[in-house]
Amino acid sequence: MSKAAINFVHALAAVLAGNAAYFLLVRHLPPRARHVPFQIDLGLLVDFWLCLVAFGIIKTVAGWRRDSNRSRR
């Protein structure tokens, strides 16, 4: 698989995981941190941050796997 395709899959997984985490946590967030559809608000920032954290975790794990595969060769 090409590097661009791998990055796309990682980004897609991060968005799906981040949004899933946001929707699981939304009931426990303060009212200002809840996203209102069709508005730019703090909830949108919280959702973005969760996606960014998921992307970082995915890239870190992928790097670990890549490094461990190189050391086995």
SVG drawing of the C-alpha trace seen along z (x, -y; Angstrom):
<svg xmlns="http://www.w3.org/2000/svg" viewBox="-27 -29 44 40">
<polyline fill="none" stroke="black" stroke-width="0.4" points="0.0,0.0 1.3,-3.5 2.3,-5.9 -0.5,-8.3 -3.1,-5.5 -1.7,-4.5 -1.9,-8.1 -5.5,-8.3 -6.5,-5.1 -4.8,-6.4 -6.6,-9.7 -10.0,-8.1 -9.5,-5.8 -8.6,-8.7 -11.7,-10.7 -14.0,-7.7 -12.3,-6.9 -12.3,-10.6 -15.9,-11.1 -16.9,-7.9 -15.1,-9.0 -16.8,-12.4 -20.3,-10.9 -19.6,-8.5 -18.4,-11.4 -20.9,-14.1 -23.4,-13.4 -20.6,-14.0 -19.3,-17.2 -20.3,-20.6 -23.0,-22.3 -20.5,-24.7 -18.3,-21.8 -21.2,-20.2 -21.4,-20.9 -24.5,-22.6 -25.0,-21.5 -24.3,-24.2 -22.3,-26.4 -18.7,-26.9 -18.3,-26.4 -16.2,-24.9 -17.8,-21.4 -16.3,-21.4 -12.9,-22.1 -13.3,-19.3 -14.3,-16.9 -11.3,-18.0 -8.9,-17.5 -10.2,-14.0 -9.6,-13.2 -6.1,-14.7 -5.3,-12.5 -6.6,-9.4 -4.4,-10.3 -1.4,-10.6 -2.1,-7.3 -2.5,-5.6 0.7,-7.0 2.6,-6.1 1.4,-2.5 2.1,-2.3 5.6,-3.6 6.2,-1.0 5.0,1.8 7.2,0.6 10.2,0.4 9.6,3.9 9.2,5.3 12.5,3.8 14.3,5.2 13.1,8.7 14.6,8.8"/>
</svg>
